[in-house]
């Protein structure tokens, strides 16, 4: 493969260095979370370590600047808004899928008598909550999707790259979630759903050729969680995990069938085939 020019070098990236840098930068945030009180936003309890959402984009910017200077950094940051012509249905899917999964998980939990029906977050704050969630998701996805996903896919293929990145993403969150007081059953369901969600996020990156759909879905996962009654109950993340895994498997199978049915685009050939 020919060397990438400075404006696109973030696509080739160094995912191992990226993950190591994110890990090292996270240590002070973990310490901060251990000595600071938690806050509650709707149904979600957040420790101070949750502010580490800024680290993926920070690590990606540091590595992009090292390799390609200011042009590479600007190219990375510009990916926050997609420019290629992509089918609108994937952006609609990114927004609606977390809502549908959350609504179904709550419905099953309510029918089972495990969760209540009172919204933990006032509807009036939805616009502000959504804006904050998009900002946080953009910081994360410019790193996970914008910087690390493509080189991992070129090396391992779509599914294995999604599993590797999803596992790291989940482990990265475990200390803040423990600091928020979540137990083993809750964490198990959340972790399974998180890995499955990363598979879907990688699929959205491939389907759209950009990062915006991943940002939207990531943001809506957090917004939906803030509105699920009794989200801290173990049943909520477990049911969400089962439904998210089902959605991830369905999307993977759908894209595999489409790839087998006809010629793949250059983008899908690059990302769907393990190398």
Secondary structure, 3 states (H helix, E strand, C coil): CCCCCCCCHHHCCCHHHHHHHHHHHHHHHHHHHHHCCCEEECCEEECHHHHHHHHHHHHHHHHHHHHHHHHHHHHHHHCCCCCCCCCHHHHHHHHHHHHHHHHHHHHHHHHCCCCCCCCCCCHHHHHHHHHHHHHHHHHHHHHHHHHHHHHHHHHHCHHHHHHHHHHHHHHHHHHHHHHCCCCHHHHHHHHHHHHHHHHHHHHHHHHHCCCHHHHHHHHHHHHHHHHCCCCCCHHHHHHHHHHHHHHHHHHHHHHHHHHHHCCCCHHHHHHHCCC
